[in-house]
Amino acid sequence: MAATFRHPYQPADYTLLEDGTIHVTAVDSGEEGVFALGGRWLSGTLREADPHYIRYVYDCSAPIAAIAPQMRGESD
């Protein structure tokens, strides 16, 4: 099971999905959204998320082999 991180300043949970996207759930409203590594909205009713926290969750959750292309700037 993927680790879920609670944002320190906003009531939202961030979870890295197997495809490398981040699933964000607003704790207060229950809205959900899926975001790309750069913070770009992909789907869901929640359309805004903290791009810096998305990067933090990705870096803390993904194995080094999965992070390597992003670290080299090969994908977003």
C-alpha positions as CSV (number, residue, x, y, z in Angstrom):
1,M,0.0,0.0,0.0
2,A,1.3,3.5,-0.9
3,A,2.2,5.9,1.8
4,T,-0.1,8.9,2.3
5,F,1.3,12.2,3.5
6,R,-0.8,14.9,5.2
7,H,0.0,18.4,4.0
8,P,1.4,20.4,7.0
9,Y,-0.5,23.6,6.3
10,Q,-3.6,22.5,4.4
11,P,-6.1,19.7,5.3
12,A,-5.2,17.5,2.4
13,D,-3.8,14.0,1.9
14,Y,-1.3,13.3,-0.9
15,T,-0.6,9.7,-2.2
16,L,1.7,8.6,-4.9
17,L,-0.1,6.3,-7.4
18,E,1.7,3.5,-9.3
19,D,1.6,5.4,-12.5
20,G,3.7,8.2,-10.9
21,T,0.8,10.7,-10.5
22,I,-0.3,12.1,-7.1
23,H,-3.8,11.6,-5.7
24,V,-4.9,14.4,-3.5
25,T,-7.9,14.3,-1.1
26,A,-9.2,17.4,0.6
27,V,-9.9,16.3,4.2
28,D,-12.6,18.9,4.9
29,S,-14.6,18.7,1.6
30,G,-13.8,15.2,0.4
31,E,-12.9,16.5,-3.1
32,E,-10.3,14.5,-4.9
33,G,-7.9,15.2,-7.8
34,V,-5.0,13.6,-9.6
35,F,-2.0,15.7,-10.5
36,A,1.2,15.3,-12.5
37,L,4.6,15.7,-11.0
38,G,4.8,19.4,-11.9
39,G,1.4,20.0,-10.2
40,R,-0.6,20.0,-13.4
41,W,-4.2,18.9,-12.8
42,L,-5.2,15.7,-14.6
43,S,-8.6,14.7,-13.3
44,G,-11.1,15.0,-10.4
45,T,-13.1,17.7,-8.7
46,L,-10.2,19.1,-6.7
47,R,-8.3,21.2,-9.2
48,E,-5.6,22.8,-7.1
49,A,-2.8,21.3,-5.1
50,D,0.6,22.4,-3.8
51,P,3.2,21.6,-6.5
52,H,6.1,21.7,-4.0
53,Y,4.4,19.2,-1.8
54,I,3.6,17.0,-4.8
55,R,7.3,16.9,-5.5
56,Y,8.1,16.1,-1.8
57,V,5.6,13.2,-1.7
58,Y,7.0,11.9,-5.0
59,D,10.6,12.1,-3.8
60,C,9.8,10.4,-0.5
61,S,7.7,7.6,-2.0
62,A,9.2,6.6,-5.4
63,P,12.2,4.3,-5.8
64,I,15.3,6.0,-7.1
65,A,14.9,4.2,-10.5
66,A,11.5,5.7,-11.0
67,I,12.7,9.2,-10.0
68,A,15.8,9.2,-12.2
69,P,14.1,10.3,-15.5
70,Q,12.4,13.3,-13.6
71,M,15.7,14.2,-12.0
72,R,17.3,14.4,-15.4
73,G,14.4,16.6,-16.7
74,E,13.2,13.9,-19.1
75,S,9.6,14.1,-18.2
76,D,7.1,16.2,-16.2
